[in-house]
């Protein structure tokens, strides 16, 4: 009988699961963003204050499966 996949409830769990699955196959993960802007909450409360982070330029991340 195959094992049931673990449910994912947060972005970090999703990222870790994806990374584990891909790196177990020798894959690389890459994304590309131009002028990335992120609003980072100060807490997990729905009305939490946010800090604005802006990257002027590119962040490049990509995927490649070596298997």
Chimera marker file (.cmm) of the C-alpha trace (Angstrom):
<marker_set name="trace">
<marker id="1" x="0.000" y="0.000" z="0.000" r="1" g="1" b="0" radius="0.5"/>
<marker id="2" x="1.383" y="3.440" z="-0.905" r="1" g="1" b="0" radius="0.5"/>
<marker id="3" x="1.853" y="6.121" z="1.702" r="1" g="1" b="0" radius="0.5"/>
<marker id="4" x="-0.635" y="9.028" z="1.649" r="1" g="1" b="0" radius="0.5"/>
<marker id="5" x="0.986" y="12.404" z="0.924" r="1" g="1" b="0" radius="0.5"/>
<marker id="6" x="1.246" y="14.797" z="3.868" r="1" g="1" b="0" radius="0.5"/>
<marker id="7" x="-1.170" y="17.731" z="3.676" r="1" g="1" b="0" radius="0.5"/>
<marker id="8" x="0.436" y="21.115" z="3.123" r="1" g="1" b="0" radius="0.5"/>
<marker id="9" x="-0.973" y="24.045" z="5.107" r="1" g="1" b="0" radius="0.5"/>
<marker id="10" x="1.661" y="26.782" z="4.788" r="1" g="1" b="0" radius="0.5"/>
<marker id="11" x="3.954" y="28.276" z="2.137" r="1" g="1" b="0" radius="0.5"/>
<marker id="12" x="7.087" y="27.031" z="3.935" r="1" g="1" b="0" radius="0.5"/>
<marker id="13" x="5.687" y="23.462" z="3.988" r="1" g="1" b="0" radius="0.5"/>
<marker id="14" x="4.946" y="23.722" z="0.270" r="1" g="1" b="0" radius="0.5"/>
<marker id="15" x="8.455" y="25.013" z="-0.500" r="1" g="1" b="0" radius="0.5"/>
<marker id="16" x="10.112" y="22.328" z="1.629" r="1" g="1" b="0" radius="0.5"/>
<marker id="17" x="8.029" y="19.548" z="0.058" r="1" g="1" b="0" radius="0.5"/>
<marker id="18" x="8.761" y="20.761" z="-3.466" r="1" g="1" b="0" radius="0.5"/>
<marker id="19" x="12.469" y="21.158" z="-2.731" r="1" g="1" b="0" radius="0.5"/>
<marker id="20" x="12.682" y="17.700" z="-1.131" r="1" g="1" b="0" radius="0.5"/>
<marker id="21" x="10.886" y="16.056" z="-4.056" r="1" g="1" b="0" radius="0.5"/>
<marker id="22" x="12.988" y="17.776" z="-6.717" r="1" g="1" b="0" radius="0.5"/>
<marker id="23" x="16.364" y="17.486" z="-5.014" r="1" g="1" b="0" radius="0.5"/>
<marker id="24" x="15.696" y="13.812" z="-4.362" r="1" g="1" b="0" radius="0.5"/>
<marker id="25" x="15.717" y="13.524" z="-8.169" r="1" g="1" b="0" radius="0.5"/>
<marker id="26" x="18.797" y="15.728" z="-8.566" r="1" g="1" b="0" radius="0.5"/>
<marker id="27" x="16.726" y="18.683" z="-9.797" r="1" g="1" b="0" radius="0.5"/>
<marker id="28" x="17.452" y="22.391" z="-9.563" r="1" g="1" b="0" radius="0.5"/>
<marker id="29" x="14.740" y="24.942" z="-8.723" r="1" g="1" b="0" radius="0.5"/>
<marker id="30" x="14.849" y="28.337" z="-10.468" r="1" g="1" b="0" radius="0.5"/>
<marker id="31" x="12.402" y="31.291" z="-10.551" r="1" g="1" b="0" radius="0.5"/>
<marker id="32" x="12.766" y="34.653" z="-12.291" r="1" g="1" b="0" radius="0.5"/>
<marker id="33" x="11.376" y="37.928" z="-10.959" r="1" g="1" b="0" radius="0.5"/>
<marker id="34" x="11.944" y="41.443" z="-12.313" r="1" g="1" b="0" radius="0.5"/>
<marker id="35" x="11.594" y="44.344" z="-9.863" r="1" g="1" b="0" radius="0.5"/>
<marker id="36" x="10.227" y="42.062" z="-7.150" r="1" g="1" b="0" radius="0.5"/>
<marker id="37" x="8.084" y="43.717" z="-4.484" r="1" g="1" b="0" radius="0.5"/>
<marker id="38" x="7.129" y="41.818" z="-1.325" r="1" g="1" b="0" radius="0.5"/>
<marker id="39" x="4.970" y="42.947" z="1.581" r="1" g="1" b="0" radius="0.5"/>
<marker id="40" x="6.242" y="41.158" z="4.697" r="1" g="1" b="0" radius="0.5"/>
<marker id="41" x="3.786" y="40.965" z="7.610" r="1" g="1" b="0" radius="0.5"/>
<marker id="42" x="5.024" y="41.749" z="11.113" r="1" g="1" b="0" radius="0.5"/>
<marker id="43" x="2.971" y="38.854" z="12.524" r="1" g="1" b="0" radius="0.5"/>
<marker id="44" x="0.517" y="36.134" z="11.490" r="1" g="1" b="0" radius="0.5"/>
<marker id="45" x="-2.503" y="38.271" z="12.398" r="1" g="1" b="0" radius="0.5"/>
<marker id="46" x="-4.783" y="39.125" z="9.427" r="1" g="1" b="0" radius="0.5"/>
<marker id="47" x="-4.454" y="42.881" z="10.064" r="1" g="1" b="0" radius="0.5"/>
<marker id="48" x="-0.710" y="42.875" z="10.804" r="1" g="1" b="0" radius="0.5"/>
<marker id="49" x="1.400" y="45.833" z="9.742" r="1" g="1" b="0" radius="0.5"/>
<marker id="50" x="3.555" y="45.139" z="6.681" r="1" g="1" b="0" radius="0.5"/>
<marker id="51" x="7.049" y="46.104" z="5.612" r="1" g="1" b="0" radius="0.5"/>
<marker id="52" x="7.572" y="46.737" z="1.874" r="1" g="1" b="0" radius="0.5"/>
<marker id="53" x="10.653" y="45.105" z="0.390" r="1" g="1" b="0" radius="0.5"/>
<marker id="54" x="11.519" y="46.033" z="-3.208" r="1" g="1" b="0" radius="0.5"/>
<marker id="55" x="14.350" y="44.532" z="-5.256" r="1" g="1" b="0" radius="0.5"/>
<marker id="56" x="15.367" y="46.664" z="-8.221" r="1" g="1" b="0" radius="0.5"/>
<marker id="57" x="16.667" y="44.144" z="-10.698" r="1" g="1" b="0" radius="0.5"/>
<marker id="58" x="16.225" y="40.421" z="-11.189" r="1" g="1" b="0" radius="0.5"/>
<marker id="59" x="16.077" y="37.363" z="-8.984" r="1" g="1" b="0" radius="0.5"/>
<marker id="60" x="16.478" y="34.232" z="-11.124" r="1" g="1" b="0" radius="0.5"/>
<marker id="61" x="15.580" y="30.724" z="-9.943" r="1" g="1" b="0" radius="0.5"/>
<marker id="62" x="14.835" y="27.813" z="-12.370" r="1" g="1" b="0" radius="0.5"/>
<marker id="63" x="14.218" y="24.037" z="-12.413" r="1" g="1" b="0" radius="0.5"/>
<marker id="64" x="15.949" y="21.225" z="-14.237" r="1" g="1" b="0" radius="0.5"/>
<marker id="65" x="15.462" y="17.511" z="-13.626" r="1" g="1" b="0" radius="0.5"/>
<marker id="66" x="18.683" y="15.539" z="-14.036" r="1" g="1" b="0" radius="0.5"/>
<marker id="67" x="17.005" y="12.166" z="-13.516" r="1" g="1" b="0" radius="0.5"/>
<link id1="1" id2="2" r="1" g="1" b="0" radius="0.2"/>
<link id1="2" id2="3" r="1" g="1" b="0" radius="0.2"/>
<link id1="3" id2="4" r="1" g="1" b="0" radius="0.2"/>
<link id1="4" id2="5" r="1" g="1" b="0" radius="0.2"/>
<link id1="5" id2="6" r="1" g="1" b="0" radius="0.2"/>
<link id1="6" id2="7" r="1" g="1" b="0" radius="0.2"/>
<link id1="7" id2="8" r="1" g="1" b="0" radius="0.2"/>
<link id1="8" id2="9" r="1" g="1" b="0" radius="0.2"/>
<link id1="9" id2="10" r="1" g="1" b="0" radius="0.2"/>
<link id1="10" id2="11" r="1" g="1" b="0" radius="0.2"/>
<link id1="11" id2="12" r="1" g="1" b="0" radius="0.2"/>
<link id1="12" id2="13" r="1" g="1" b="0" radius="0.2"/>
<link id1="13" id2="14" r="1" g="1" b="0" radius="0.2"/>
<link id1="14" id2="15" r="1" g="1" b="0" radius="0.2"/>
<link id1="15" id2="16" r="1" g="1" b="0" radius="0.2"/>
<link id1="16" id2="17" r="1" g="1" b="0" radius="0.2"/>
<link id1="17" id2="18" r="1" g="1" b="0" radius="0.2"/>
<link id1="18" id2="19" r="1" g="1" b="0" radius="0.2"/>
<link id1="19" id2="20" r="1" g="1" b="0" radius="0.2"/>
<link id1="20" id2="21" r="1" g="1" b="0" radius="0.2"/>
<link id1="21" id2="22" r="1" g="1" b="0" radius="0.2"/>
<link id1="22" id2="23" r="1" g="1" b="0" radius="0.2"/>
<link id1="23" id2="24" r="1" g="1" b="0" radius="0.2"/>
<link id1="24" id2="25" r="1" g="1" b="0" radius="0.2"/>
<link id1="25" id2="26" r="1" g="1" b="0" radius="0.2"/>
<link id1="26" id2="27" r="1" g="1" b="0" radius="0.2"/>
<link id1="27" id2="28" r="1" g="1" b="0" radius="0.2"/>
<link id1="28" id2="29" r="1" g="1" b="0" radius="0.2"/>
<link id1="29" id2="30" r="1" g="1" b="0" radius="0.2"/>
<link id1="30" id2="31" r="1" g="1" b="0" radius="0.2"/>
<link id1="31" id2="32" r="1" g="1" b="0" radius="0.2"/>
<link id1="32" id2="33" r="1" g="1" b="0" radius="0.2"/>
<link id1="33" id2="34" r="1" g="1" b="0" radius="0.2"/>
<link id1="34" id2="35" r="1" g="1" b="0" radius="0.2"/>
<link id1="35" id2="36" r="1" g="1" b="0" radius="0.2"/>
<link id1="36" id2="37" r="1" g="1" b="0" radius="0.2"/>
<link id1="37" id2="38" r="1" g="1" b="0" radius="0.2"/>
<link id1="38" id2="39" r="1" g="1" b="0" radius="0.2"/>
<link id1="39" id2="40" r="1" g="1" b="0" radius="0.2"/>
<link id1="40" id2="41" r="1" g="1" b="0" radius="0.2"/>
<link id1="41" id2="42" r="1" g="1" b="0" radius="0.2"/>
<link id1="42" id2="43" r="1" g="1" b="0" radius="0.2"/>
<link id1="43" id2="44" r="1" g="1" b="0" radius="0.2"/>
<link id1="44" id2="45" r="1" g="1" b="0" radius="0.2"/>
<link id1="45" id2="46" r="1" g="1" b="0" radius="0.2"/>
<link id1="46" id2="47" r="1" g="1" b="0" radius="0.2"/>
<link id1="47" id2="48" r="1" g="1" b="0" radius="0.2"/>
<link id1="48" id2="49" r="1" g="1" b="0" radius="0.2"/>
<link id1="49" id2="50" r="1" g="1" b="0" radius="0.2"/>
<link id1="50" id2="51" r="1" g="1" b="0" radius="0.2"/>
<link id1="51" id2="52" r="1" g="1" b="0" radius="0.2"/>
<link id1="52" id2="53" r="1" g="1" b="0" radius="0.2"/>
<link id1="53" id2="54" r="1" g="1" b="0" radius="0.2"/>
<link id1="54" id2="55" r="1" g="1" b="0" radius="0.2"/>
<link id1="55" id2="56" r="1" g="1" b="0" radius="0.2"/>
<link id1="56" id2="57" r="1" g="1" b="0" radius="0.2"/>
<link id1="57" id2="58" r="1" g="1" b="0" radius="0.2"/>
<link id1="58" id2="59" r="1" g="1" b="0" radius="0.2"/>
<link id1="59" id2="60" r="1" g="1" b="0" radius="0.2"/>
<link id1="60" id2="61" r="1" g="1" b="0" radius="0.2"/>
<link id1="61" id2="62" r="1" g="1" b="0" radius="0.2"/>
<link id1="62" id2="63" r="1" g="1" b="0" radius="0.2"/>
<link id1="63" id2="64" r="1" g="1" b="0" radius="0.2"/>
<link id1="64" id2="65" r="1" g="1" b="0" radius="0.2"/>
<link id1="65" id2="66" r="1" g="1" b="0" radius="0.2"/>
<link id1="66" id2="67" r="1" g="1" b="0" radius="0.2"/>
</marker_set>
